[in-house]
Amino acid sequence: MRSFEELVAEAEAADVTGWGFGWLEGRATEERPPWGFAHLLADRLSRVGSALDLDTGGGEVVAEAPVLPPRMVVTEGWPPNAARARALLGPRGVEVVETTDGAPLPVPASAFELVTSRHPVRPDWAEIHRVLAPGGHYLAQHVGPASVFELIERFLGPLPRTQLARDPDDEAAAAEAAGLAVVDLRRARCRMELFDVGAIVWVLRKCVWWVPGFTVAEHEGTLRALDAELRAGRPFVAHSTRHLVEARRPTLSA
C-alpha cells in the first residue's frame, strides 16, 4: 500500500462533483438495496410522458435509463453538478433546472406524471404534491437514519440520538399529511467497507454533510489512526441505511 501522504494527496486532488462513485472502485464496497433503484427508475421512466428528477446531482442515475419520457426535467442546487448534468443529459433533450434550498420548485403545478429522486437532500412533500399531476407517482430512494454513523462518529464522537432524522415512518406520515398516499415503503441496511485512507478522505470530501468542515489538516490524527488499522488488513466497516418510498397523488375525484 502506498504511503499515507500519497493516498491522501491523491484523494484531495480527485474530482468530487456529481453523484458518481466510480473513483472508489477497488478501494471501497457497498451493498446495494435489494430493490435495485436504477432498474426501477429506468422502467418507470420508459412508461410515462413526463418526469421530474429532484436533486439529480450530475444526472448520473437518470443517464442510466435507456429510454426517457418525451418531457424530462431534472433539478439540482449545486452549480458544478448542474453543469455536469447539462453536459450529460442535455444531448438527450433533458432540461436542467437550478434550484435554491428552501424555495419552491421552479416548475408548474400538476406538470409531471412521475417525480423521482435518489437521495434527495430533504423531501419537500408539499412541493412534490404540487408538481405531480393527479394520479401521478413519487418514486425515490432516501437515505435513512444513522446512515454511516460508524464513520461519522469516528470523527465527531458519539452523536445524540436526536440526530436520527430521516426516519421512514416519519417521512411517510409527512407525505400523507401533504395529501399523498404512500403505496410502498421498504427499508434496507447495507454493509460498506473502505480499504484505504484515501477512500475515506475522498468520500468525506464528497459527502460534506457527514463531517461538516472536514479537512485533512484538522482531522489528521483520526485519519492516521484509521490508516494504521487499514494497513493491518482490517477494512473499515460502516452501514448505510436506505428506504424506498412510493407515493401517489390522488385523482381529483378521490
C-alpha positions, 0 to 999 in steps of 0.5 A: 500500500502506498504511503499515507501522504500519497493516498491522501494527496491523491484523494484531495486532488480527485474530482468530487462533483456529481453523484458518481462513485466510480473513483472508489472502485477497488478501494471501497464496497457497498451493498446495494438495496435489494430493490435495485433503484436504477432498474426501477427508475429506468422502467418507470421512466420508459412508461410515462410522458413526463418526469421530474428528477429532484436533486439529480446531482450530475444526472448520473442515475437518470443517464442510466435509463435507456429510454426517457419520457418525451418531457424530462426535467431534472433539478439540482442546487449545486452549480458544478453538478448542474453543469455536469448534468447539462453536459450529460443529459442535455444531448438527450433533450433533458432540461436542467433546472437550478434550484435554491434550498428552501424555495419552491420548485421552479416548475408548474403545478400538476406538470409531471406524471412521475417525480423521482429522486435518489437521495434527495437532500430533504423531501419537500412533500408539499412541493412534490404534491404540487408538481405531480399531476393527479394520479401521478407517482413519487418514486425515490430512494432516501437515505435513512437514519444513522446512515454511516454513523460508524464513520461519522462518529469516528470523527465527531464522537458519539452523536445524540440520538436526536440526530436520527432524522430521516426516519421512514415512518416519519417521512411517510406520515409527512407525505400523507399529511401533504395529501399523498398516499404512500403505496410502498415503503421498504427499508434496507441496511447495507454493509460498506467497507473502505480499504484505504485512507484515501477512500475515506478522505475522498468520500468525506470530501464528497459527502460534506454533510457527514463531517461538516468542515472536514479537512485533512489538516484538522482531522489528521490524527483520526485519519492516521489512526484509521490508516494504521488499522487499514494497513493491518488488513482490517477494512473499515466497516460502516452501514448505510441505511436506505428506504424506498418510498412510493407515493401517489397523488390522488385523482381529483375525484378521490 
